[in-house]
């Protein structure tokens, strides 16, 4: 049977939707047809407040004319050019601009930039750089990567291997990896405002895995400084500092996956800046181009980069890259995006709103089903008690109902995750919270 939303709309049969219950969705679809500022419009003309920046990516809000104009201009000028043994000015210009704001600050910042097409590609690129670097410095036995339970690092084979979400892993083979425990501890940390107080000792898992596998087998450890996709899992106070110290002690590279936290989400340009802990490699995507054109960027320290710039000069140093690495149109979108971030102060706007956001979210504390509320910067999560025998059902129903009421939220299991565009105003925060509150009050 061919499913149509409306007689004048295309069939829903052919698009195999990602991370979607295809049959359930196609029986009751939600279709967005426009977006401007903080709002989507659905195909019936209803306005939907974006509480999630699309998928954590539209940090400057929707429909930005500067990005559209830059993309159109670039398409007219140079639509595509390879970056293998070839270059074009805009990719170097974009890398230089990114280097000037690189995670880790001006001195010693990670100012060597490798472009990819997505967050997943950024992660797999970072893992390969780490392994290649270790080999280049004479540490070729270091091929294992340490990740963490509940980690999400995209869907490449590298990313699922170091990731810790079981549904994404269980049917696929993996590269050598092991995992630290996650840091979500509701029993001790429920309703923490900002970073949880308890759990720094979980960073000792890296020591334990070094003892188990031998440091000489471990190339890198990768974590999201704040895990988003698993339902917002925050690092306990002091945790990232301890990971950094342990990684240094054993010659293990530290990778921060900043695909979500990069570009202002925590009220600083990068989580690296927020925590004052500088890793060796940072992965980004999403907010890099405001989600408008697919692109990712991996930032590497000079130590890592220069460690690979050895051997004869006519030799390719890293056998890795994508057709779309440094795509000129994506670079144009990225440069325009950085321009908007700078002009409107968006990379630090989250800091000014964080307190208001925190208090607004925590006002939902005593509502039915709520077992925890977590927040940092302009990120929030409301964790619900699962319905007996039907995990995820309650949150999914709330998601559907919020959408009907004109609010886009994101749910993972029984956790509501929120990450509005960084242009959000206080009255829109109030709307997000009141729609969720009303929906929780009547939720089964
Ligand atoms: N890493 C993190 C931390 C993410 O949150 C995501 C996506 O949500 C990815 C990697 C994968 O990015 P993409 O979906 O662009 O491949």
Boltz pocket constraint, residues with backbone or C-beta under 6 A from the ligand:
constraints:
  - pocket:
      binder: B
      contacts: [[A, 55], [A, 117], [A, 118], [A, 119], [A, 120], [A, 121], [A, 123], [A, 152], [A, 153], [A, 154], [A, 155], [A, 224], [A, 228], [A, 229], [A, 257], [A, 258], [A, 259], [A, 260], [A, 285], [A, 286]]
      max_distance: 6.0
